[in-house]
Amino acid sequence: MSTYPTTEHSLFPLEAQQSVRKIIADVRERGDAALLEHTLRYDNVNLTTSHIKLSEEELESCIAGRPGEQTAEELGAAIDAAIGRVREFHKREVYEDWIYRDGFGNRLGRKWIPVEREGIYIPGGKASYPSTLIMSAIPALVAGVREIAVVSPPSSFIPPSVLALTIKKLGGILDVYRIGGVQAIAALAFGTNSVKRVDKIVGPGNIYVTLAKKELYGQVDIDMLAGPSEVLIIADGAVDPKLTAADLLAQAEHDEEARALCITTSMGHALAVQREVKDLLETSKRRSIIEASLKNRGRIYTVKNMRCALALANRVAPEHLELHTENPDELLGEIKNAGAIFLGQFSPEALGDYIAGPSHVLPTGGTARFFSPLSTLSFLKFSSIIEITNRGFGELGKHASVLAEAEGLSSHARSVHLRKEE
């Protein structure tokens, strides 16, 4: 659920890089003053330092004034269900401390430690994504992260009401800031008088947000350099073509750069899916976005057999992979590269986006070859535990001093020799 490609645009535009670096340097140097100036320039909102952070009263008033088709009860129940299921899934990701004694009695082990503070970027633009908040916050909370900061562009002085309700239901550990763009990423990375520094930044954004995360990696950890959302559907004709078409349109409505692909072993099924896409498009509320997306990056491919389909899917390494086949379990073992794999006709990506359980923050642009989805592990680091006994030191010290001398690091060797003399 992101907004900028990576693999197909391996070199970011030089002008964008220079602009991002200037804003980052300005925020680092001038803090809140720079943050307010860039917010006025790029978001056309004249904030003061007292309005950077959202107050409890503002959050409550935003929720109370919520417009929309759903009742407050319906929306609240849906948010509660999503939070519960995402939490239940990530609680199963268990990483325990461990220590063992080797043959010399030395104690060696690993201690898992959560990062202290997470920053979540919620993009503005064509859609408000409270689901992004749920999918980014819950894995961190389960991991033991104590504090979460949320930033979102200030299209007004209050965030979208559905997002506000989601923030409220996640609890009181969230600080909410009405800032966006490069300046928000820089503020999270360095900290200002109004914005407390974080240890890790997650969340999608446009080219400038993505570049800011890239530039600041090392000053702060990031989730990934995410690009436009994408789905690849492998179909053999066993699933109703209308369902395949519906899932392609669901993907395409994210934005004009979203990628909706279908690979099928049946020309007849390909034509049927194409017809259903045209029919469903007629009643789509976000028709103009979907049409642009399908024109830019939507494709239906036919291949001679399932082996070819799987090979192509592994080469694409999609963010979302749906298996619309008669026996999807038989194909699961052949999938090597995918962010999330959806098996069968009752497992659409839409459920994964909102409520299935696993985080929907997934690698895009072919990076599923080497990246994994956001998880509790994303917010955990570990320290190695080393306690050497007197007996163990005698044996290990001998080898360590030899290696140190071989590398020309005599002070390392002396550090060992002095202990041998004790």
C-alpha positions in Angstrom: 0.0 0.0 0.0 2.7 2.4 -1.1 3.2 5.0 -3.7 6.6 4.9 -5.3 8.4 2.3 -7.4 11.9 1.2 -6.5 13.2 -1.6 -8.9 12.1 0.1 -12.1 13.5 3.4 -11.0 16.8 2.4 -9.4 18.2 5.9 -9.8 16.1 8.6 -8.1 15.8 11.9 -10.0 18.8 14.2 -9.1 16.5 17.2 -8.5 14.4 15.2 -6.0 17.5 14.0 -4.2 18.9 17.5 -3.9 15.6 18.9 -2.6 15.2 16.1 0.0 18.8 16.7 1.3 18.2 20.4 1.7 15.0 19.9 3.7 16.7 17.3 5.9 19.6 19.5 6.6 17.3 22.4 7.4 15.2 20.4 9.9 18.4 19.1 11.5 19.8 22.6 11.8 16.7 24.6 12.8 14.3 22.1 14.2 10.7 23.3 14.7 11.2 26.5 12.8 12.2 24.6 9.6 9.4 22.1 10.3 6.8 24.9 10.3 8.2 26.6 7.3 8.2 23.5 5.1 4.7 22.6 6.3 3.4 25.9 5.1 5.3 25.7 1.8 4.3 22.1 0.9 1.0 21.6 2.7 -0.3 25.2 2.7 -1.0 24.9 6.4 0.2 27.6 8.8 1.0 25.6 12.0 2.4 26.9 15.2 4.5 24.9 17.6 1.6 24.4 19.9 -0.4 22.8 17.1 2.3 20.3 15.8 1.1 17.6 18.2 -2.6 16.7 18.3 -4.2 17.0 21.6 -6.6 14.5 23.2 -9.5 17.1 22.9 -8.8 17.5 19.2 -8.8 13.8 18.7 -12.1 13.3 20.4 -13.8 16.1 18.5 -12.6 14.6 15.2 -14.1 11.2 16.1 -17.4 12.9 17.2 -17.7 14.7 13.9 -17.0 11.7 11.8 -18.9 11.6 8.4 -19.4 8.5 6.5 -21.7 5.7 5.4 -21.0 3.4 8.4 -22.4 3.9 11.9 -20.0 4.5 14.6 -20.8 1.1 16.0 -20.1 -0.7 12.7 -16.8 1.1 12.2 -15.7 0.6 15.8 -16.5 -3.1 15.6 -14.5 -3.4 12.4 -11.5 -1.6 13.8 -11.6 -3.7 17.0 -11.8 -6.9 14.9 -8.8 -5.9 12.8 -6.7 -5.0 15.8 -7.6 -8.2 17.5 -6.7 -10.4 14.6 -3.5 -8.7 13.7 -2.4 -8.9 17.4 -3.4 -12.6 17.6 -1.2 -13.4 14.5 1.8 -11.5 15.7 1.7 -13.0 19.2 2.7 -16.3 17.5 6.0 -14.8 16.4 8.0 -15.8 19.5 11.6 -14.9 20.0 13.1 -16.0 23.3 16.3 -15.2 25.0 18.7 -18.2 25.3 22.0 -19.1 27.0 24.1 -22.2 26.9 27.4 -23.4 28.4 30.1 -24.7 26.1 32.6 -27.4 26.9 34.7 -24.9 28.9 31.8 -23.7 31.0 31.6 -20.4 29.2 28.1 -18.8 29.1 27.1 -17.7 25.6 23.7 -16.5 24.5 21.3 -14.0 23.0 19.1 -11.4 24.6 16.2 -9.9 22.5 15.5 -6.2 23.1 12.7 -4.1 21.5 13.5 -0.7 20.0 12.2 2.1 22.3 10.2 4.3 20.0 8.6 3.7 16.5 7.6 6.4 14.0 4.7 5.6 11.6 4.2 7.7 8.4 0.6 7.7 7.3 0.4 9.2 3.7 -2.2 11.7 2.6 -3.1 11.9 -1.0 -5.9 10.0 -2.7 -6.9 7.8 0.3 -6.6 7.7 4.1 -5.2 4.4 5.3 -6.1 3.7 9.0 -5.3 0.1 8.1 -1.6 1.2 7.6 -1.6 2.4 11.2 -3.0 -0.9 12.5 -0.6 -3.0 10.4 2.4 -0.9 11.5 1.6 -0.4 15.1 0.5 -3.8 16.3 3.7 -5.8 15.4 5.6 -3.1 17.3 3.4 -3.3 20.3 3.6 -7.0 20.5 7.4 -6.8 20.2 7.4 -4.6 23.3 7.9 -1.1 21.8 7.0 1.4 24.5 6.2 4.5 22.4 4.8 5.2 19.0 4.8 8.4 17.1 2.3 8.9 14.2 2.8 11.6 11.5 0.4 12.4 8.7 0.2 15.4 6.4 -2.0 18.2 7.8 -4.6 18.7 5.1 -6.5 20.3 7.9 -5.8 20.8 11.6 -7.2 17.3 12.4 -6.5 13.9 10.8 -9.2 12.0 8.9 -11.9 10.9 11.3 -11.5 7.2 10.7 -7.8 7.5 11.3 -8.5 9.4 14.5 -10.8 6.6 15.7 -8.1 4.0 15.0 -5.6 6.0 16.9 -7.9 6.2 19.9 -8.6 2.5 19.9 -4.9 1.6 19.8 -4.4 3.3 23.2 -2.6 6.1 24.8 1.0 5.3 23.8 0.7 7.1 20.5 1.9 10.7 19.9 0.2 12.1 16.9 1.8 14.9 14.8 0.1 16.8 12.0 3.2 17.0 9.8 4.1 15.2 6.6 6.6 14.9 3.8 10.4 15.0 4.1 10.2 17.4 7.0 8.2 14.8 9.0 10.7 12.0 8.3 13.6 14.3 9.3 11.9 15.4 12.5 11.3 11.8 13.5 15.0 10.9 12.7 16.7 13.8 14.5 14.0 15.0 16.9 13.0 18.7 17.5 11.7 20.6 20.5 8.1 19.4 19.6 8.8 16.0 18.1 10.6 13.3 20.0 13.2 11.3 18.1 12.4 7.7 17.1 14.5 4.6 16.6 12.7 3.2 13.5 10.4 4.7 10.8 7.9 2.6 8.9 5.2 3.4 6.4 4.7 4.2 2.8 5.0 7.5 1.0 5.7 9.3 -2.3 9.1 9.6 -3.9 10.2 12.4 -1.5 9.2 10.4 1.6 10.9 7.3 0.2 14.1 9.3 -0.6 14.1 10.9 2.9 14.0 7.4 4.5 16.8 6.3 2.2 18.9 9.3 3.1 18.3 9.0 6.8 18.9 5.2 7.1 21.8 4.9 9.5 20.6 7.8 11.6 17.5 5.8 12.1 16.3 2.4 11.1 13.6 2.0 8.4 11.2 -0.7 7.3 12.0 -0.7 3.6 12.0 1.5 0.5 8.5 0.7 -0.6 7.0 1.3 -4.0 3.5 1.1 -5.6 1.3 -1.7 -4.4 1.1 -4.7 -6.6 -0.8 -8.0 -7.1 0.0 -11.0 -9.3 -2.8 -13.5 -9.7 -2.0 -17.0 -11.1 -5.2 -18.5 -12.5 -6.0 -21.8 -14.2 -9.7 -21.2 -14.8 -10.9 -22.9 -11.6 -12.0 -19.6 -10.0 -14.8 -17.5 -11.3 -13.2 -14.8 -13.7 -15.4 -12.2 -12.0 -13.5 -12.8 -8.7 -10.1 -12.5 -10.5 -11.2 -9.3 -12.2 -12.5 -7.9 -8.9 -9.2 -8.5 -7.2 -7.3 -6.8 -10.1 -9.5 -3.7 -9.8 -9.1 -3.7 -6.0 -5.4 -3.5 -6.5 -5.6 -0.9 -9.3 -7.7 1.6 -7.2 -4.8 2.3 -4.8 -3.3 4.8 -7.3 -2.3 5.3 -10.9 1.0 3.5 -10.4 -0.5 0.4 -8.7 0.4 -2.8 -10.6 -2.3 -5.4 -11.3 -1.2 -8.6 -13.1 -2.7 -11.9 -14.0 -1.0 -15.0 -15.4 -3.2 -17.7 -16.7 -2.8 -21.0 -18.5 -6.0 -20.5 -20.4 -6.7 -18.1 -23.2 -10.4 -18.5 -22.7 -10.0 -17.5 -19.0 -7.8 -14.6 -19.9 -10.6 -13.2 -22.2 -13.2 -13.9 -19.6 -11.2 -11.9 -17.0 -10.8 -9.1 -19.4 -14.5 -8.9 -20.0 -15.3 -8.9 -16.3 -12.8 -6.1 -15.7 -14.6 -3.9 -18.2 -18.0 -4.7 -16.7 -16.9 -4.1 -13.1 -15.1 -0.9 -14.1 -18.5 0.7 -15.1 -19.6 0.8 -11.4 -16.3 1.5 -9.7 -16.3 4.7 -7.6 -12.6 5.3 -8.2 -12.9 4.6 -12.0 -10.5 7.2 -13.2 -7.7 6.0 -10.9 -8.3 2.4 -11.9 -8.4 3.1 -15.6 -5.1 5.0 -15.3 -3.5 2.2 -13.3 -4.6 -0.6 -15.7 -3.4 1.4 -18.7 -0.1 2.1 -17.1 0.7 -1.2 -15.4 -2.2 -3.6 -15.7 -1.6 -6.8 -17.7 -3.0 -10.3 -18.4 -0.5 -12.9 -19.6 -1.1 -16.3 -21.0 1.5 -19.1 -20.6 1.6 -22.6 -21.9 1.7 -24.4 -18.5 1.7 -23.8 -14.7 5.5 -24.3 -14.5 5.9 -21.2 -16.7 3.5 -19.3 -14.6 5.4 -20.1 -11.4 8.7 -19.3 -12.9 7.4 -15.9 -14.0 5.8 -15.2 -10.6 9.1 -16.0 -8.8 10.9 -13.6 -11.2 8.4 -10.8 -10.6 8.6 -11.5 -6.8 5.3 -9.7 -6.2 4.1 -7.9 -3.0 0.8 -9.9 -3.1 0.5 -13.3 -4.9 -3.0 -14.8 -5.3 -3.4 -18.5 -6.4 -6.7 -18.8 -8.2 -6.2 -22.4 -9.0 -7.9 -25.7 -8.4 -5.3 -26.9 -5.9 -3.3 -23.9 -4.6 -1.6 -26.0 -1.9 0.1 -28.0 -4.6 1.8 -24.8 -5.9 2.7 -23.3 -2.5 6.0 -25.2 -2.3 7.1 -23.8 -5.6 6.7 -20.2 -4.6 10.1 -18.7 -3.6 9.6 -15.0 -3.9 6.4 -13.2 -2.6 5.5 -10.8 0.2 2.2 -12.6 1.0 0.6 -15.6 -0.7 -3.2 -15.9 -0.8 -4.6 -19.4 -1.4 -7.9 -20.0 -3.1 -11.0 -18.0 -4.1 -12.0 -17.0 -0.5 -8.6 -15.4 0.2 -8.6 -12.1 -1.6 -5.8 -9.5 -1.1 -8.5 -7.2 0.4 -8.8 -9.4 3.5 -5.0 -9.3 3.8 -5.1 -5.5 3.6 -7.4 -5.2 6.5 -8.1 -8.1 8.8 -6.6 -11.5 7.9 -3.8 -11.2 10.5 -0.3 -10.7 9.0 0.9 -7.2 8.5 0.1 -5.8 5.1 3.4 -3.9 5.1 5.1 -6.0 2.4 8.2 -5.8 0.1 7.4 -4.3 -3.3 9.1 -3.8 -6.7 10.7 -7.3 -6.7 12.3 -6.9 -3.3 10.5 -9.9 -2.0 13.6 -11.8 -3.3 15.4 -10.6 -0.2 13.0 -8.7 2.0 10.3 -10.0 4.4 7.0 -8.5 5.6 6.9 -6.2 8.6 6.7 -8.4 11.8 7.5 -8.3 15.4 11.1 -9.2 14.4 11.3 -5.9 12.6 11.2 -4.1 16.0 13.5 -6.4 17.9 17.3 -6.3 18.1 19.5 -8.7 20.0 22.6 -8.5 22.0 25.1 -11.3 22.3 25.8 -12.5 25.8 29.4 -13.6 26.6 30.8 -14.7 29.9 34.2 -16.5 29.8 35.3 -18.7 32.7 38.9 -18.8 34.0 39.3 -22.3 32.4 37.7 -21.1 29.2 40.0 -18.1 29.0 43.1 -20.2 29.1 42.2 -22.1 25.9 40.4 -19.3 24.0 43.0 -16.6 25.0 45.8 -18.7 23.4 44.0 -18.7 20.0 42.9 -15.1 20.4 46.4 -13.7 21.0 47.7 -15.6 18.0 45.0 -14.2 15.7 45.6 -10.7 17.1 49.3 -10.8 16.5 48.6 -12.1 12.9 46.5 -9.1 12.3 49.1 -6.7 13.7 46.8 -5.6 16.6 49.3 -5.9 19.4 47.1 -4.1 22.0 44.5 -6.8 21.4 47.1 -9.4 22.1 48.3 -7.5 25.2 44.7 -7.3 26.5 44.8 -11.1 26.5 48.3 -11.6 27.8 47.7 -9.4 30.8 44.9 -11.6 31.9 47.0 -14.7 31.5 49.3 -13.3 34.1 46.6 -12.8 36.7 
